[in-house]
Amino acid sequence: QVQLVESGGGLVQPGGSLRLSCAASGSLFSGNVMGWYRQAPGKERELVATLSSLGSTNVADSVKGRFTISRDYARNTVYLQMNSLKPEDTAVYYCNWVQSGRFYWGQGTQVTVSS
């Protein structure tokens, strides 16, 4: 099993910044992908950004140039730096860990962008 603990969500004004963190623990394999998805009210969960253990990234077009994903591989922690936030970024953000074809999810952290 893999456990994921997220932190860093909150309320921010449009144009502001937030940084999300997620730490993984448990039975972790060296080959993995770690990242973030989000789900807005009434919408499906969507990929935000992922970063593999080999350094490959996958970033949604809607956040390119504004969000940056990074990892501390030694601490099994992933970060999402979110800049120039827009109201449409409002969602619950979920940390994700994938290994051996299995998906693991954090509990989610709310990000609200509003004036």
Helices and strands as residue ranges (DSSP letters): E 2-7, E 10-12, E 18-26, E 33-39, E 46-52, E 57-59, G 61-63, E 67-72, G 73-75, E 77-82, G 87-89, E 91-99, E 102-105, E 109-113
